[in-house]
Amino acid sequence: MEIASWQPVMLYKNQWFTSRYPETTRTQKITSIWDFSWKRENMPFCDIWSSSLLTQYQELSHKIPNANVLHDYINENADFSDICYGAKNSYLSFSVWNDAENVMYSNTVNTNVNNILDSFQVYNNSDNVASSVYITESSNVYFSQNIHASHWIRFSKDCIGSSNLILCSWLTNKSYCIENIEYSPDEFMKKKKEILEQKKQYFIRQKKAKSQYVNIQSTDSEGIWLVNCSNIYNGYFANACSNGHNVCIVDGTNHSDRLYDCFSIWLNCYDCYGFILWWTNCEHIYCSTNIGTCTSIYYSNYLNNCSFCLWCIWLKNKSYCIFNKQYTKDERYDEVDKMFTKMEKDWQLWEFFPGSMNPFYFNDTAAYLIDPSFTKEEVTAKWYLRRDEPIKVDIPVGSTLVSTADLDQYEWFDSEWNRTINADILKVVIQDEQDNYYRIIPMEYKFLVKHGLPLPRKHWLERMKDSFKIG
């Protein structure tokens, strides 16, 4: 609740920007760039005994403009996505980076991946993936979960090094299988055609492809889908990680070690506590968010290539700073000793940022997508924001509304039993069973037609919720 609620999975209109921040009293000035130039000298000198350090940090954060979305490196056509680092053609997606192209309605997609739709955690040289979860080094994977080094997979789960599978589970190095029964290539193609013609069974079969999430090559560990891990307790979707407690979405790559209460951690991390969203080579990070290539960081946000900083925000290439003010090494250690003493006295030391500082609507964050059982009373009792009103959609005047129950009139099979979707679907607004409105964008339409996939029957956020569900 405390950690994952700092990752939004929604974009809003704030001022004149498309922004990760909703327009509330907790939202400070928004800019279109990451501004690492703000200095502590721009506000009165910090007196650690005058008020809570947390209150003073809150004052500092309200004075510094925040980037409307988190974009770094070179991104192209990714204005409607957040947390992008090297993304091209990314639409309403989050955590998309390192040569990811043509990504739609997906979360946590990175490292040479292409053509990803309605999916969660797609990594490492994967392409043509739709409505799937945890896919690595694979291609043409649809309505499946936990697939590695495999190709042309549908409605399957927990398969490695395989190809041409339908409705399979727990297969390794197998081909031309349906419901785990192996066929000749000709028999497989005949049965495949029969199955794919049953278009009304698509979403029923998708539900059956939900994995049980056992762990692979992991020792002394408890959790869900732990791969090459050791001594992990209460871990979810972690790879190459050891000695951790309460960790979720961790890709250690070479390895990560000693992680506690961490969410969405990437590329080699060591000795971290209360930490969310970091990229490349961090160690000794405590109670912080959005940190990259840093060491010894405490109670800070949005730092890049920094070290030995406390209560800082939006700094780059800095060391020995407190409240964004530069100190000498010795001065910094003296001040930190005083501050840690006060924080311990105030029962604040090692407590994560409180809900009262969180600028996001709780029910529009990863925390709520993972566990939607949080009640309004639970959320507001801890001073988190909560969006009670439905998401407002600007529907152009004169738009044609089509309910999901009537989508069959826009898709059918041609004379050769290839799925065809009428291009007129691009001109209408779709209304799902929960009265949410969404559209099919041209990039999505081309993907669906090319791979013979059905039109989605849910709003994109509801589809993302389905991907996030664990356990």
Secondary structure per residue as TSV (DSSP state, phi and psi in degrees):
chain	resnum	aa	ss	phi	psi
A	1	M	-	360.0	-46.5
A	2	E	T	-72.2	-39.4
A	3	I	T	-86.5	-55.2
A	4	A	G	-68.6	-15.8
A	5	S	G	-73.8	-2.3
A	6	W	G	-94.8	5.7
A	7	Q	S	-113.1	105.2
A	8	P	B	-75.1	150.4
A	9	V	-	-129.4	41.3
A	10	M	-	-150.8	148.1
A	11	L	-	-117.1	145.3
A	12	Y	E	-127.8	167.8
A	13	K	E	-91.5	116.7
A	14	N	E	-133.3	119.5
A	15	Q	T	56.5	-124.8
A	16	W	T	-108.1	20.1
A	17	F	E	-112.7	154.4
A	18	T	E	-84.0	120.4
A	19	S	E	-136.2	151.9
A	20	R	S	-74.4	-13.8
A	21	Y	S	-101.4	125.7
A	22	P	-	-70.4	158.5
A	23	E	S	-84.0	92.7
A	24	T	S	-133.9	177.5
A	25	T	T	-67.5	-16.1
A	26	R	T	-88.3	-5.0
A	27	T	-	-91.4	119.1
A	28	Q	-	-84.7	-171.9
A	29	K	-	-59.9	139.8
A	30	I	E	-106.7	138.4
A	31	T	E	-125.6	173.5
A	32	S	S	-98.7	3.4
A	33	I	S	-135.5	157.8
A	34	W	-	-74.9	118.7
A	35	D	-	-105.8	100.7
A	36	F	-	-94.0	11.6
A	37	S	-	-95.8	-5.3
A	38	W	-	-71.4	132.8
A	39	K	-	-111.3	152.5
A	40	R	G	-63.3	-25.1
A	41	E	G	-65.1	-11.8
A	42	N	G	-79.1	-1.3
A	43	M	S	-136.1	163.5
A	44	P	-	-55.4	151.2
A	45	F	-	-60.8	142.2
A	46	C	-	-76.0	127.0
A	47	D	-	-109.1	105.8
A	48	I	T	-65.7	-16.3
A	49	W	T	-98.7	-7.3
A	50	S	T	-77.9	-34.2
A	51	S	S	-159.7	176.9
A	52	S	-	-58.1	138.7
A	53	L	H	-63.3	-34.3
A	54	L	H	-63.3	-40.3
A	55	T	H	-63.7	-41.0
A	56	Q	H	-68.5	-34.6
A	57	Y	H	-68.0	-37.0
A	58	Q	H	-62.2	-40.5
A	59	E	H	-62.5	-43.2
A	60	L	H	-61.7	-46.2
A	61	S	H	-64.5	-29.9
A	62	H	H	-76.2	-18.3
A	63	K	H	-87.9	-16.5
A	64	I	S	-101.0	125.2
A	65	P	-	-62.8	143.0
A	66	N	E	-104.9	144.1
A	67	A	E	-66.1	139.2
A	68	N	S	-61.2	-39.1
A	69	V	S	-137.1	161.0
A	70	L	-	-92.7	100.5
A	71	H	E	-125.8	135.0
A	72	D	E	-143.7	168.1
A	73	Y	S	59.1	-150.8
A	74	I	-	-103.1	118.1
A	75	N	-	-120.1	147.3
A	76	E	B	-133.0	125.3
A	77	N	S	55.3	51.9
A	78	A	-	-130.3	26.8
A	79	D	T	-61.8	-27.5
A	80	F	T	-104.2	37.4
A	81	S	-	-138.2	161.1
A	82	D	E	-127.4	150.7
A	83	I	E	59.7	66.1
A	84	C	E	-117.3	132.1
A	85	Y	E	-139.6	91.2
A	86	G	E	85.2	47.9
A	87	A	E	-112.6	148.5
A	88	K	E	-134.0	129.1
A	89	N	E	56.6	62.1
A	90	S	E	-113.4	129.7
A	91	Y	E	-131.3	123.8
A	92	L	S	45.9	52.8
A	93	S	-	-132.9	164.1
A	94	F	E	-139.5	139.0
A	95	S	E	59.5	66.2
A	96	V	E	-120.4	118.6
A	97	W	E	-159.6	168.8
A	98	N	E	59.4	71.2
A	99	D	E	60.6	56.8
A	100	A	E	-109.5	127.9
A	101	E	E	-132.6	141.3
A	102	N	E	58.0	66.5
A	103	V	E	-116.8	128.7
A	104	M	E	-132.7	130.0
A	105	Y	S	51.5	44.9
A	106	S	-	-131.2	165.2
A	107	N	E	-138.2	134.3
A	108	T	E	64.0	74.9
A	109	V	E	-132.0	121.3
A	110	N	E	-160.1	162.8
A	111	T	S	71.3	83.1
A	112	N	S	55.9	61.6
A	113	V	E	-124.6	147.5
A	114	N	E	-141.6	144.1
A	115	N	E	58.8	72.1
A	116	I	E	-120.2	127.6
A	117	L	E	-131.6	130.7
A	118	D	S	51.5	46.2
A	119	S	-	-132.2	163.8
A	120	F	E	-134.4	125.3
A	121	Q	E	62.6	78.3
A	122	V	E	-121.1	122.1
A	123	Y	E	-131.5	163.2
A	124	N	S	49.9	87.6
A	125	N	S	58.3	48.6
A	126	S	E	-116.8	146.3
A	127	D	E	-150.0	159.8
A	128	N	E	55.4	68.5
A	129	V	E	-125.7	131.1
A	130	A	E	-138.9	137.7
A	131	S	S	50.1	49.1
A	132	S	-	-136.3	162.9
A	133	V	E	-132.8	134.7
A	134	Y	E	54.8	78.2
A	135	I	E	-120.8	127.2
A	136	T	E	-132.9	137.8
A	137	E	S	49.6	44.6
A	138	S	-	-137.7	161.1
A	139	S	E	-140.4	153.8
A	140	N	E	53.1	59.4
A	141	V	E	-116.6	124.2
A	142	Y	E	-133.9	134.9
A	143	F	S	53.2	49.1
A	144	S	-	-138.7	168.3
A	145	Q	E	-140.1	141.6
A	146	N	E	57.1	69.6
A	147	I	E	-122.1	130.5
A	148	H	E	-130.7	133.1
A	149	A	S	50.2	48.8
A	150	S	-	-135.3	164.9
A	151	H	E	-144.5	142.9
A	152	W	E	51.5	76.7
A	153	I	E	-122.9	132.1
A	154	R	E	-135.4	137.6
A	155	F	S	51.8	42.5
A	156	S	-	-128.8	167.9
A	157	K	E	-149.8	147.7
A	158	D	E	57.6	53.5
A	159	C	E	-124.2	145.2
A	160	I	E	-133.4	135.6
A	161	G	S	58.7	36.2
A	162	S	-	-123.7	170.2
A	163	S	E	-150.6	153.1
A	164	N	E	54.4	67.6
A	165	L	E	-121.8	141.3
A	166	I	E	-134.8	127.4
A	167	L	S	57.4	42.9
A	168	C	-	-112.5	161.9
A	169	S	B	-150.5	144.0
A	170	W	S	52.6	56.0
A	171	L	-	-117.1	143.5
A	172	T	B	-130.0	127.4
A	173	N	S	56.2	47.3
A	174	K	-	-120.9	157.2
A	175	S	E	-141.5	153.9
A	176	Y	E	54.6	56.4
A	177	C	E	-120.5	141.3
A	178	I	E	-128.6	123.0
A	179	E	T	52.1	41.3
A	180	N	T	69.3	10.2
A	181	I	E	-103.0	128.2
A	182	E	E	-86.5	137.0
A	183	Y	-	-124.3	166.0
A	184	S	-	-70.4	158.5
A	185	P	H	-55.2	-40.8
A	186	D	H	-67.4	-43.1
A	187	E	H	-63.7	-39.9
A	188	F	H	-62.2	-45.6
A	189	M	H	-64.4	-35.3
A	190	K	H	-66.6	-47.1
A	191	K	H	-69.0	-35.0
A	192	K	H	-58.3	-45.6
A	193	K	H	-60.9	-41.9
A	194	E	H	-62.7	-41.3
A	195	I	H	-68.8	-44.9
A	196	L	H	-70.8	-21.3
A	197	E	H	-70.7	-20.5
A	198	Q	-	-85.3	71.6
A	199	K	G	-64.8	-27.7
A	200	K	G	-72.6	-10.9
A	201	Q	G	-90.8	-6.2
A	202	Y	H	-54.2	-54.9
A	203	F	H	-75.9	-25.7
A	204	I	H	-66.7	-43.9
A	205	R	H	-68.3	-31.3
A	206	Q	H	-60.6	-42.8
A	207	K	H	-63.2	-35.8
A	208	K	H	-70.0	-17.7
A	209	A	T	-85.2	7.8
A	210	K	-	-66.2	130.7
A	211	S	-	-80.7	156.1
A	212	Q	-	-86.6	-7.3
A	213	Y	-	55.4	58.7
A	214	V	-	-80.1	174.9
A	215	N	-	-104.7	150.9
A	216	I	B	-122.7	127.9
A	217	Q	S	49.5	42.9
A	218	S	-	-123.5	144.9
A	219	T	B	-125.3	145.9
A	220	D	S	50.3	44.6
A	221	S	-	-133.9	148.4
A	222	E	E	-129.2	132.9
A	223	G	E	156.2	-153.8
A	224	I	E	-127.7	122.9
A	225	W	E	52.1	65.5
A	226	L	E	-101.0	124.3
A	227	V	E	-119.1	125.1
A	228	N	S	54.5	45.8
A	229	C	-	-116.3	159.2
A	230	S	E	-144.7	139.7
A	231	N	E	55.8	50.1
A	232	I	E	-111.6	128.8
A	233	Y	E	-116.3	130.0
A	234	N	E	57.0	58.4
A	235	G	E	-112.8	149.4
A	236	Y	E	-137.2	124.3
A	237	F	E	53.1	62.3
A	238	A	E	-121.4	141.7
A	239	N	E	-131.2	134.4
A	240	A	E	53.9	57.9
A	241	C	E	-138.8	144.7
A	242	S	E	-139.7	154.4
A	243	N	E	55.2	65.7
A	244	G	E	-138.1	159.4
A	245	H	E	-141.5	126.7
A	246	N	E	60.0	67.8
A	247	V	E	-125.6	142.6
A	248	C	E	-143.1	130.5
A	249	I	E	58.7	77.2
A	250	V	E	-127.6	123.5
A	251	D	E	-117.8	99.8
A	252	G	E	-74.4	-16.2
A	253	T	E	55.5	-92.4
A	254	N	E	-74.3	-47.2
A	255	H	E	170.4	149.9
A	256	S	E	-130.7	148.5
A	257	D	E	-144.1	143.0
A	258	R	E	60.4	70.8
A	259	L	E	-118.5	133.5
A	260	Y	E	-136.4	127.8
A	261	D	E	53.4	59.2
A	262	C	E	-125.6	145.2
A	263	F	E	-137.0	130.8
A	264	S	E	60.0	71.8
A	265	I	E	-120.0	136.1
A	266	W	E	-133.6	149.0
A	267	L	S	56.2	69.6
A	268	N	S	70.9	99.2
A	269	C	E	-139.3	140.8
A	270	Y	E	-139.7	138.7
A	271	D	E	55.4	69.9
A	272	C	E	-128.8	145.2
A	273	Y	E	-142.3	127.9
A	274	G	E	60.9	66.7
A	275	F	E	-141.4	136.2
A	276	I	E	-137.5	136.0
A	277	L	E	62.6	93.9
A	278	W	E	-140.2	159.7
A	279	W	E	-138.6	132.9
A	280	T	S	59.2	108.0
A	281	N	S	56.3	74.7
A	282	C	E	-124.5	149.2
A	283	E	E	-152.1	151.3
A	284	H	E	56.6	60.3
A	285	I	E	-114.9	128.4
A	286	Y	E	-132.4	127.2
A	287	C	E	49.0	60.9
A	288	S	E	-145.2	164.1
A	289	T	E	-134.7	149.3
A	290	N	E	54.4	65.5
A	291	I	E	-119.4	134.1
A	292	G	E	-131.1	128.8
A	293	T	S	52.5	56.5
A	294	C	-	-131.4	163.6
A	295	T	E	-142.8	143.3
A	296	S	E	55.8	64.9
A	297	I	E	-118.0	134.0
A	298	Y	E	-130.3	132.0
A	299	Y	S	47.2	58.6
A	300	S	-	-140.3	164.0
A	301	N	E	-138.0	141.9
A	302	Y	E	58.0	61.4
A	303	L	E	-114.7	144.7
A	304	N	E	-134.4	121.9
A	305	N	S	57.1	51.5
A	306	C	-	-123.0	165.8
A	307	S	E	-150.0	148.1
A	308	F	E	54.3	53.5
A	309	C	E	-118.6	144.6
A	310	L	E	-134.5	134.4
A	311	W	S	54.7	48.2
A	312	C	-	-117.8	159.9
A	313	I	E	-150.2	136.4
A	314	W	E	54.5	59.6
A	315	L	E	-121.1	151.6
A	316	K	E	-139.8	134.4
A	317	N	S	57.2	43.4
A	318	K	-	-122.1	153.9
A	319	S	E	-140.9	151.1
A	320	Y	E	58.5	50.1
A	321	C	E	-114.0	145.9
A	322	I	E	-133.4	128.4
A	323	F	T	50.1	40.3
A	324	N	T	66.5	8.3
A	325	K	E	-98.6	136.4
A	326	Q	E	-79.2	132.6
A	327	Y	-	-124.3	162.6
A	328	T	-	-74.6	167.3
A	329	K	H	-58.9	-46.8
A	330	D	H	-67.7	-42.0
A	331	E	H	-59.9	-42.3
A	332	R	H	-62.2	-44.6
A	333	Y	H	-63.5	-38.7
A	334	D	H	-64.2	-45.2
A	335	E	H	-66.2	-39.8
A	336	V	H	-64.2	-40.3
A	337	D	H	-58.4	-43.7
A	338	K	H	-63.8	-43.6
A	339	M	H	-68.0	-41.4
A	340	F	H	-65.2	-34.5
A	341	T	H	-63.8	-44.3
A	342	K	H	-66.1	-43.0
A	343	M	H	-62.3	-38.4
A	344	E	H	-67.5	-40.1
A	345	K	H	-64.3	-35.5
A	346	D	T	-86.6	7.8
A	347	W	T	58.2	35.8
A	348	Q	-	-108.9	-21.5
A	349	L	T	-62.2	128.8
A	350	W	T	70.9	10.2
A	351	E	-	-90.9	135.4
A	352	F	-	-71.7	166.8
A	353	F	-	-54.0	133.3
A	354	P	-	-72.0	163.0
A	355	G	G	-59.1	-28.2
A	356	S	G	-66.4	-17.3
A	357	M	G	-95.9	-14.3
A	358	N	-	-69.4	122.2
A	359	P	-	-86.4	-1.6
A	360	F	S	-103.4	150.6
A	361	Y	B	-66.4	125.6
A	362	F	G	-56.8	-41.7
A	363	N	G	-79.8	8.2
A	364	D	G	-117.0	28.6
A	365	T	B	-124.0	169.8
A	366	A	H	-60.2	-31.4
A	367	A	H	-58.9	-42.4
A	368	Y	H	-77.7	-32.5
A	369	L	H	-66.3	-35.7
A	370	I	H	-71.3	-41.6
A	371	D	-	-138.6	91.0
A	372	P	T	-77.5	6.8
A	373	S	T	-80.3	-8.3
A	374	F	-	-60.3	124.7
A	375	T	-	-84.5	163.6
A	376	K	H	-59.3	-39.5
A	377	E	H	-64.8	-41.3
A	378	E	H	-62.8	-42.6
A	379	V	H	-69.6	-50.4
A	380	T	H	-72.6	-25.6
A	381	A	H	-62.8	-27.1
A	382	K	T	-101.5	14.1
A	383	W	T	69.6	24.6
A	384	Y	-	-78.0	153.2
A	385	L	B	-77.7	149.1
A	386	R	-	-141.1	133.2
A	387	R	-	-87.4	113.9
A	388	D	-	-91.6	-30.0
A	389	E	S	-80.2	148.6
A	390	P	-	-64.9	156.3
A	391	I	-	-65.2	127.1
A	392	K	-	-85.8	131.3
A	393	V	-	-119.0	129.8
A	394	D	-	-81.1	101.2
A	395	I	-	-91.4	119.9
A	396	P	-	-55.8	142.3
A	397	V	T	-60.1	133.8
A	398	G	T	86.1	5.2
A	399	S	-	-67.3	146.8
A	400	T	E	-87.0	124.7
A	401	L	E	-96.1	134.2
A	402	V	E	-130.1	128.5
A	403	S	E	-79.6	155.6
A	404	T	G	-61.8	-26.9
A	405	A	G	-66.2	-19.9
A	406	D	G	-104.8	9.9
A	407	L	G	-68.5	-19.9
A	408	D	G	-58.2	-26.6
A	409	Q	G	-72.4	-9.3
A	410	Y	G	-104.4	-4.2
A	411	E	E	-141.0	143.1
A	412	W	E	-159.1	-178.1
A	413	F	E	-108.2	138.0
A	414	D	-	-80.0	-171.5
A	415	S	T	-63.4	-22.1
A	416	E	T	-101.7	14.6
A	417	W	-	60.6	37.1
A	418	N	-	-96.5	134.1
A	419	R	E	-66.3	134.0
A	420	T	E	-125.7	138.2
A	421	I	E	-120.6	128.0
A	422	N	-	-64.9	128.1
A	423	A	G	-63.7	-14.6
A	424	D	G	-64.8	-15.2
A	425	I	G	-61.1	-23.3
A	426	L	G	-71.6	-14.6
A	427	K	G	-98.6	-2.7
A	428	V	E	-114.3	164.2
A	429	V	E	-108.1	130.2
A	430	I	E	-97.5	137.5
A	431	Q	E	-116.5	120.2
A	432	D	-	-86.7	-176.7
A	433	E	T	-67.3	-18.4
A	434	Q	T	-98.4	14.9
A	435	D	S	63.4	28.8
A	436	N	-	-90.3	146.8
A	437	Y	E	-111.9	139.6
A	438	Y	E	-154.3	167.3
A	439	R	-	-128.1	163.3
A	440	I	-	-97.9	122.2
A	441	I	-	-89.8	157.6
A	442	P	H	-54.8	-42.5
A	443	M	H	-62.0	-39.0
A	444	E	H	-68.0	-43.2
A	445	Y	H	-58.1	-46.8
A	446	K	H	-61.1	-40.1
A	447	F	H	-64.7	-47.3
A	448	L	H	-61.4	-44.4
A	449	V	H	-66.3	-45.4
A	450	K	H	-60.3	-37.9
A	451	H	T	-105.4	10.9
A	452	G	T	62.7	42.0
A	453	L	-	-105.7	151.7
A	454	P	-	-78.6	159.3
A	455	L	-	-64.5	139.8
A	456	P	-	-68.1	142.6
A	457	R	-	-104.5	7.7
A	458	K	S	-131.8	154.5
A	459	H	-	-57.8	149.4
A	460	W	H	-59.5	-33.9
A	461	L	H	-69.5	-35.9
A	462	E	H	-65.9	-36.7
A	463	R	H	-64.8	-38.7
A	464	M	H	-67.4	-35.6
A	465	K	H	-60.4	-42.4
A	466	D	H	-61.1	-38.4
A	467	S	H	-66.7	-35.2
A	468	F	H	-76.5	-18.3
A	469	K	-	-63.5	128.4
A	470	I	-	-127.8	154.3
A	471	G	-	85.7	360.0
